Structure formats: C-alpha cells, structure tokens
C-alpha cells in the first residue's frame, strides 16, 4: 500500500515529502488554499490502481484486514479504502467481464500527492489527491479529473477514471467534493486526520473535517450533512481546484518539464452519479481550462423539460414507492418481495390514513400510489430498479443527509429531528468503539447508514415507524415554512447551466436507472444545453440501472448490464477526437441484451462504433 515493505521507510518518506503550506495564486486568479500536503510512493508490491491487491484481491469478498483493528496503519487504511471503492462501483462478480472483457487493473507504480484544499468562502476543505504513474506520458501530458461518485471518499472514482487513465499514462486527480468519509465522533471529540487515521488533529496532520460541536453533542458528524457549506452547489469549483492541484503535483513530480499549465496539459473530466454532476457543473465554468467532459448517470438538475431536483423525487419515492411496488410484478431480488410485502402493505394503509393516496384495499392503494408516481414522470423501468433503493433504505438516507446539506444545518440542528450515531441492535444510539472509529475513513460511503453508523430518527412512531420523519422531509419540499424555504434555497443553488461553448461533452445514462431517473436528470439537461446551442452527445442505454456494484447479485446480473464499459468507450472516443483521430460519439439509443445468467460478452453491450 503506502509503499515499500518497511513502515519506517514509509514514515521517513512521508515526513520528508511534506511541502510548505500556504496560499498560492492559481491560473484562474482564485487563491488555491492547500494544506496538509503529502507525497507517498507506491511500488514493489503496492501500486496506484489496486494498492497491490490486483484483480483477484479486489474480487475477494472480505476486505483487507487490519493487524490491529483499533489502530490500523495508514497503509492498511489506504488499501482497504481502495478495495471498498472498487467494490462499491465496479461489477467484479463471476461472469461480469471486468478485467477481461473491459476495464483494467494493471499494476501501475507511481506517486500520490494529496492535500486538503479549501475554496474561497468555504468553511471546510475537500480532499484532493493526484496519482502520477511512473509511466506518465510526457508527450501527451494528460490529466483525468475524477470527482467521487455519491458522497464517497477521495478514492471514490478510482474504478471510473483511474482504471482508464493510469494504464494509458495519464495522471488522475481525485476530489471528494467536500463530502467523503471524514467522520467525526462527537462523543470522543475526535475525527479523521489528513492521512486517514482517526484521532485528534495535530500540526501537519490536522483533522480533515472539524465541525462546530455544541456542548453535549453526541453521535457522529460528517461533511456532506454538517459542513454548512452546501457542497453540491460548488462541485464544479471543487473539480477545477483539483485540476489546479494536479498541475502543482506534476510540477513537483517532473520539475525539468515544468511548468504544467492548462495551456500545455490536457484536462478531461469524467465521473458517474454525483461525480457526473460535478463534471457537468465544471463544464459550465468559463475559461479554456477543461478540454472535454464525460458524465455518466449524472444527478444533474435543470428547470424545465421535465427536470426535477433529487430532493424532490427522492422524498417522493421514500413515501410512495414501497406501496407503489406492490402494483408491479417481476421485481428484481433483493429485496425479497415476499418478506417486503407486509411492510409495503402497511405503508399503503398508512398513506391512505394520512390522505396521501386513495383506495379501499391494499391492491387499490398500491395502484393509486403507482399511478401517482407514473404521473410525476417515473417509468416502470425506473420503478422496478428503484426497488433496490427501497430495500436498502437509500431514499431515506438521501433525504436525511441532503436536507441537512441544502439547509446548511450544523450538528444537532436537523429540522426533522434526525441525527447519526453508532447504534445498538434495537437502533438506539450508543457511543462508537475504537475499532469502529478507526475504520470509518476506509469503510464509509459518505452517507449513513453504513460503516457502523446509522440514522437516528427522532420522530419514530408506530405503526409505520419511519413515516413521520419521511413526511417531515417531504414537507420541506412542498410546504412554506422557514425551514422549507431554507432547504429549497439550497436546492436552487445546485441548478446547472449549459456547458461552455465549444467544449466536447458526452452524457451517458441507463434507461433503467432507478436512483437518478434519466427523465429527471440527463434528458432535461441535454435538451436545455442544446437549446442554448451547445453540442452535447447523449448515449441512452437500455437495461442499465444505477449500481454496477450490485450486478454481482445473481438476479441483477441477469437483468442488467454495467455502465462502466460505455464510460470507458466514450473516453476512448473523446481522447481520439482530441488527438485528431476520430469523431466524438454520435447520439445513440443503445439496444442491449441482458446476459440472463451467461458470461458478459460484447454482443450484450452493443457499444456503438
């Protein structure tokens, strides 16, 4: 992992490689504030792309273990973070084809340059990390800008950008977009340091997130929910600042070829999900700093053309989808429909009692909930794939965190009485253990529940215990309270504009996406961009949903195909176009064939040529 077999050698390398901190003027004219800068070397059984695990190690079902679970080394944390981020993004299941049909996990030695970067006006930093392969292509001088998907940590796009760019000799710069896994234990008053370890910040290794902690605060805080910065509004600026850091890292890596500038270094932004959002928000920034953009399944919000904000349709889904799914047949498993049906039936009855749907019995109520969702733009394909988000409680997780982020609420201020904490088996809050704290940075996804941190619901009430809190979250969108206006103002700050004129942009989205339906996001964005005269290319792919990582589940692997091959293909076409060797991808409605239990083949993917 963090280099060489000897921990002592690593410690010496890291300590000796820290650079002077401070504020430097960037090419854009904004001050780029970088601190806690570190350089680490990754060779000899370690590498940039898989931390020495290789494809077989990434496919292992159990994460890399810590020698001391309460005090893992920085190298162990990095290895486990990389394992988790690969597993969360790529389909590494049997027959899925990763590493043989598409994608690369080739051992890639090199160096990592990392720092905490702060935007002007922001309260808290975001992580930036540049991977510079030893085989960097000095003739091409290319950098991939890689914002994390979801709310993941700084390695959250390694399977998206690193897997394509590093083996081709490109540097890759990552950012957690001021979300990430820098969790803070409010009971112990400790958090995640710049190097990923947990404890008290000190000197050159400060806390990566240090929120205001009111007296008596308990539980867990994390950046996306509690920074009070509404980070999503600045995801494009986070990515541009990461690009500035990449140039800085390349100057240090190759001083004989410095300066690396936007004029002499190719910059291609690529991301999926929230990472795709950051790519498109960066694409709208003026200046000739970005050369091309590829966005997969972006959570992008524009008004008009059917566009809807994530907070709107996620809170709608949290309320109505469990009931609506009872009206549909042939749902993917899990969740096991036979086990879920009683809970979904209870939701139907609760919604009827609250006057939110009509129907004299469960079947009529489910039909009404389904019709309401169809009327608001949901397709059957999105509803079926959305069953996964119901089963894993993702709709509630999104609503709780994003309400806090959009409203810029601090610790203990959530308007719907939610909080986050380690939990007992009965879901009551408890203090986190040293072992749990130590693993947060490596194991977290950036939004609880997960990694030993759960959602504490202050409005739980029988019989449908989560319904009161969900209704409160929905009211923040539909009603006119002070809190509702505050949340909607935060949502308004995330509205996207068309990309810069002349910038090559390719958008890719699965037509079965049940978390970020294409009808609410990519399709309206492309329509608005084209209305403004921008040349945006659009691939719409049948039988692709949102989560490649869940295709290892047999029923999902049989029904759905991965998104990543199309992202890699679009990057191939984009790079060829920039090299003057081919055209950008043409628009395509890609008719695919599910593999239905067979090994994935190119005939299933039908990638345009």
C-alpha positions, 0 to 999 in steps of 0.5 A, a space after each residue: 500500500 503506502 509503499 515499500 515493505 518497511 513502515 519506517 521507510 514509509 514514515 521517513 518518506 512521508 515526513 520528508 515529502 511534506 511541502 510548505 503550506 500556504 496560499 498560492 495564486 492559481 491560473 484562474 486568479 482564485 487563491 488555491 488554499 492547500 494544506 496538509 500536503 503529502 507525497 507517498 510512493 507506491 511500488 514493489 508490491 503496492 501500486 496506484 490502481 489496486 494498492 497491490 491487491 490486483 484483480 483477484 484481491 479486489 474480487 475477494 469478498 472480505 476486505 483487507 484486514 487490519 493487524 490491529 483493528 483499533 489502530 490500523 496503519 495508514 497503509 492498511 487504511 489506504 488499501 482497504 479504502 481502495 478495495 471498498 471503492 472498487 467494490 462499491 462501483 465496479 461489477 467484479 462478480 463471476 461472469 461480469 467481464 471486468 478485467 477481461 472483457 473491459 476495464 483494467 487493473 494493471 499494476 501501475 507504480 507511481 506517486 500520490 500527492 494529496 492535500 486538503 484544499 479549501 475554496 474561497 468562502 468555504 468553511 471546510 476543505 475537500 480532499 484532493 489527491 493526484 496519482 502520477 504513474 511512473 509511466 506518465 506520458 510526457 508527450 501527451 501530458 494528460 490529466 483525468 479529473 475524477 470527482 467521487 461518485 455519491 458522497 464517497 471518499 477521495 478514492 471514490 472514482 478510482 474504478 471510473 477514471 483511474 482504471 482508464 487513465 493510469 494504464 494509458 499514462 495519464 495522471 488522475 486527480 481525485 476530489 471528494 467534493 467536500 463530502 467523503 468519509 471524514 467522520 467525526 465522533 462527537 462523543 470522543 471529540 475526535 475525527 479523521 486526520 489528513 492521512 486517514 487515521 482517526 484521532 485528534 488533529 495535530 500540526 501537519 496532520 490536522 483533522 480533515 473535517 472539524 465541525 462546530 460541536 455544541 456542548 453535549 453533542 453526541 453521535 457522529 458528524 460528517 461533511 456532506 450533512 454538517 459542513 454548512 457549506 452546501 457542497 453540491 452547489 460548488 462541485 464544479 469549483 471543487 473539480 477545477 481546484 483539483 485540476 489546479 492541484 494536479 498541475 502543482 503535483 506534476 510540477 513537483 513530480 517532473 520539475 525539468 518539464 515544468 511548468 504544467 499549465 492548462 495551456 500545455 496539459 490536457 484536462 478531461 473530466 469524467 465521473 458517474 452519479 454525483 461525480 457526473 454532476 460535478 463534471 457537468 457543473 465544471 463544464 459550465 465554468 468559463 475559461 479554456 481550462 477543461 478540454 472535454 467532459 464525460 458524465 455518466 448517470 449524472 444527478 444533474 438538475 435543470 428547470 424545465 423539460 421535465 427536470 426535477 431536483 433529487 430532493 424532490 423525487 427522492 422524498 417522493 419515492 421514500 413515501 410512495 414507492 414501497 406501496 407503489 411496488 406492490 402494483 408491479 410484478 417481476 421485481 428484481 431480488 433483493 429485496 425479497 418481495 415476499 418478506 417486503 410485502 407486509 411492510 409495503 402493505 402497511 405503508 399503503 394503509 398508512 398513506 391512505 390514513 394520512 390522505 396521501 393516496 386513495 383506495 379501499 384495499 391494499 391492491 387499490 392503494 398500491 395502484 393509486 400510489 403507482 399511478 401517482 408516481 407514473 404521473 410525476 414522470 417515473 417509468 416502470 423501468 425506473 420503478 422496478 430498479 428503484 426497488 433496490 433503493 427501497 430495500 436498502 433504505 437509500 431514499 431515506 438516507 438521501 433525504 436525511 443527509 441532503 436536507 441537512 446539506 441544502 439547509 446548511 444545518 450544523 450538528 444537532 440542528 436537523 429540522 426533522 429531528 434526525 441525527 447519526 450515531 453508532 447504534 445498538 441492535 434495537 437502533 438506539 444510539 450508543 457511543 462508537 468503539 475504537 475499532 469502529 472509529 478507526 475504520 470509518 475513513 476506509 469503510 464509509 460511503 459518505 452517507 449513513 447508514 453504513 460503516 457502523 453508523 446509522 440514522 437516528 430518527 427522532 420522530 419514530 412512531 408506530 405503526 409505520 415507524 419511519 413515516 413521520 420523519 419521511 413526511 417531515 422531509 417531504 414537507 420541506 419540499 412542498 410546504 412554506 415554512 422557514 425551514 422549507 424555504 431554507 432547504 429549497 434555497 439550497 436546492 436552487 443553488 445546485 441548478 446547472 447551466 449549459 456547458 461552455 461553448 465549444 467544449 466536447 461533452 458526452 452524457 451517458 445514462 441507463 434507461 433503467 436507472 432507478 436512483 437518478 431517473 434519466 427523465 429527471 436528470 440527463 434528458 432535461 439537461 441535454 435538451 436545455 444545453 442544446 437549446 442554448 446551442 451547445 453540442 452535447 452527445 447523449 448515449 441512452 442505454 437500455 437495461 442499465 440501472 444505477 449500481 454496477 456494484 450490485 450486478 454481482 447479485 445473481 438476479 441483477 446480473 441477469 437483468 442488467 448490464 454495467 455502465 462502466 464499459 460505455 464510460 470507458 468507450 466514450 473516453 476512448 472516443 473523446 481522447 481520439 477526437 482530441 488527438 485528431 483521430 476520430 469523431 466524438 460519439 454520435 447520439 445513440 439509443 443503445 439496444 442491449 441484451 441482458 446476459 440472463 445468467 451467461 458470461 458478459 460478452 460484447 454482443 450484450 453491450 452493443 457499444 456503438 462504433 
